[in-house]
Amino acid sequence: MSTTSHTLGAIAIPSGLIWVDEYNWVAPVRVHEYSITGALIEDIGTRQAGRPITLQGSSDHGWVERDTLEELWQLVNATTGTQELTMADGRAFAVRFAPDDPVSAIPIVRAELPAGSLPYIVTLRLVTA
């Protein structure tokens, strides 16, 4: 099931925002140290949450209109809980906004009085809950 946009909560965002760090995270965590006898002690666990989901546009795709960017910005500033992120390909994740710099945006063109349809290059930083 594929759609033309991702959704974050009730906000539709372009599917051209690419998940740029999709394969930069692994669930298994291994920590090892040596005991005082010299034996290797290895702890292995599985991460339960915190996978980064960075959705990023570029100068030639994934532009977000100013009106949508404003909705995202309001959501960032009003939300402390989780949101449902549904990717255009149907995958769904419970996410929170990343603690540092959750949204960054650069306008495609500079406008003194920007219209709601002005496109921006956006980076949206989320983590799984």
One Martini backbone bead per residue (centre of mass of N, CA, C, O) as a GRO file, in nm:
protein
  129
    1MET     BB    1   0.088   0.042   0.029
    2SER     BB    2   0.076   0.344  -0.151
    3THR     BB    3   0.153   0.687  -0.126
    4THR     BB    4   0.212   1.045  -0.167
    5SER     BB    5   0.243   1.044   0.158
    6HIS     BB    6   0.319   1.136   0.457
    7THR     BB    7   0.242   1.103   0.815
    8LEU     BB    8   0.192   1.333   1.097
    9GLY     BB    9  -0.057   1.249   1.217
   10ALA     BB   10  -0.252   1.493   1.032
   11ILE     BB   11   0.010   1.546   0.861
   12ALA     BB   12   0.101   1.609   0.541
   13ILE     BB   13   0.395   1.481   0.381
   14PRO     BB   14   0.627   1.443   0.165
   15SER     BB   15   0.772   1.163   0.009
   16GLY     BB   16   1.045   1.327  -0.062
   17LEU     BB   17   1.110   1.264   0.220
   18ILE     BB   18   1.398   1.120   0.326
   19TRP     BB   19   1.532   0.842   0.493
   20VAL     BB   20   1.869   0.890   0.577
   21ASP     BB   21   1.896   0.683   0.862
   22GLU     BB   22   1.785   0.385   0.831
   23TYR     BB   23   2.097   0.229   0.831
   24ASN     BB   24   2.223   0.370   1.127
   25TRP     BB   25   2.087   0.119   1.292
   26VAL     BB   26   2.086  -0.104   1.576
   27ALA     BB   27   1.942  -0.317   1.810
   28PRO     BB   28   2.188  -0.446   1.903
   29VAL     BB   29   2.369  -0.466   2.217
   30ARG     BB   30   2.724  -0.447   2.296
   31VAL     BB   31   2.896  -0.526   2.603
   32HIS     BB   32   3.242  -0.523   2.712
   33GLU     BB   33   3.448  -0.696   2.957
   34TYR     BB   34   3.687  -0.754   3.207
   35SER     BB   35   3.772  -0.938   3.447
   36ILE     BB   36   3.992  -0.998   3.706
   37THR     BB   37   4.059  -1.287   3.555
   38GLY     BB   38   4.014  -1.223   3.222
   39ALA     BB   39   3.733  -1.253   3.153
   40LEU     BB   40   3.474  -1.236   2.935
   41ILE     BB   41   3.218  -0.986   2.947
   42GLU     BB   42   2.889  -1.012   2.800
   43ASP     BB   43   2.645  -0.781   2.696
   44ILE     BB   44   2.312  -0.845   2.565
   45GLY     BB   45   2.084  -0.638   2.376
   46THR     BB   46   1.773  -0.460   2.307
   47ARG     BB   47   1.649  -0.211   2.158
   48GLN     BB   48   1.332  -0.032   2.208
   49ALA     BB   49   1.436   0.265   2.137
   50GLY     BB   50   1.559   0.554   1.940
   51ARG     BB   51   1.521   0.559   1.648
   52PRO     BB   52   1.616   0.730   1.386
   53ILE     BB   53   1.411   0.980   1.197
   54THR     BB   54   1.525   1.132   0.903
   55LEU     BB   55   1.365   1.380   0.721
   56GLN     BB   56   1.474   1.475   0.382
   57GLY     BB   57   1.537   1.729   0.179
   58SER     BB   58   1.596   1.911  -0.129
   59SER     BB   59   1.651   2.110  -0.405
   60ASP     BB   60   1.476   1.864  -0.588
   61HIS     BB   61   1.312   1.753  -0.322
   62GLY     BB   62   1.070   1.760  -0.068
   63TRP     BB   63   0.893   1.993  -0.046
   64VAL     BB   64   0.765   2.241   0.188
   65GLU     BB   65   0.516   2.415   0.279
   66ARG     BB   66   0.461   2.671   0.490
   67ASP     BB   67   0.193   2.570   0.612
   68THR     BB   68   0.308   2.292   0.695
   69LEU     BB   69   0.543   2.398   0.863
   70GLU     BB   70   0.362   2.537   1.071
   71GLU     BB   71   0.226   2.279   1.172
   72LEU     BB   72   0.486   2.143   1.268
   73TRP     BB   73   0.576   2.365   1.464
   74GLN     BB   74   0.328   2.344   1.647
   75LEU     BB   75   0.372   2.048   1.723
   76VAL     BB   76   0.647   2.077   1.854
   77ASN     BB   77   0.541   2.302   2.074
   78ALA     BB   78   0.286   2.098   2.186
   79THR     BB   79   0.464   1.832   2.211
   80THR     BB   80   0.550   1.539   2.437
   81GLY     BB   81   0.461   1.306   2.287
   82THR     BB   82   0.328   1.096   2.064
   83GLN     BB   83   0.341   0.997   1.720
   84GLU     BB   84   0.217   0.914   1.405
   85LEU     BB   85   0.410   0.751   1.156
   86THR     BB   86   0.342   0.743   0.804
   87MET     BB   87   0.449   0.602   0.542
   88ALA     BB   88   0.399   0.576   0.203
   89ASP     BB   89   0.449   0.245   0.231
   90GLY     BB   90   0.294   0.188   0.539
   91ARG     BB   91   0.476   0.242   0.752
   92ALA     BB   92   0.477   0.244   1.119
   93PHE     BB   93   0.536   0.495   1.385
   94ALA     BB   94   0.632   0.574   1.701
   95VAL     BB   95   0.694   0.921   1.781
   96ARG     BB   96   0.941   1.168   1.845
   97PHE     BB   97   1.097   1.442   1.894
   98ALA     BB   98   1.384   1.555   1.881
   99PRO     BB   99   1.558   1.731   2.120
  100ASP     BB  100   1.740   1.845   1.881
  101ASP     BB  101   1.644   2.002   1.621
  102PRO     BB  102   1.359   1.892   1.480
  103VAL     BB  103   1.348   2.159   1.286
  104SER     BB  104   1.448   2.245   0.953
  105ALA     BB  105   1.458   2.548   0.734
  106ILE     BB  106   1.470   2.640   0.378
  107PRO     BB  107   1.418   2.855   0.149
  108ILE     BB  108   1.413   2.865  -0.190
  109VAL     BB  109   1.310   3.157  -0.154
  110ARG     BB  110   1.306   3.489  -0.105
  111ALA     BB  111   1.055   3.658   0.104
  112GLU     BB  112   0.906   3.919   0.245
  113LEU     BB  113   0.601   3.787   0.181
  114PRO     BB  114   0.522   3.487   0.251
  115ALA     BB  115   0.363   3.234   0.129
  116GLY     BB  116   0.202   2.935   0.200
  117SER     BB  117   0.346   2.805  -0.079
  118LEU     BB  118   0.623   2.821   0.009
  119PRO     BB  119   0.913   2.657  -0.037
  120TYR     BB  120   1.093   2.404   0.155
  121ILE     BB  121   1.377   2.285   0.309
  122VAL     BB  122   1.349   1.988   0.504
  123THR     BB  123   1.420   1.880   0.847
  124LEU     BB  124   1.312   1.582   1.021
  125ARG     BB  125   1.342   1.494   1.370
  126LEU     BB  126   1.321   1.160   1.488
  127VAL     BB  127   1.200   0.916   1.735
  128THR     BB  128   1.143   0.631   1.867
  129ALA     BB  129   0.911   0.505   2.131
   0.00000   0.00000   0.00000
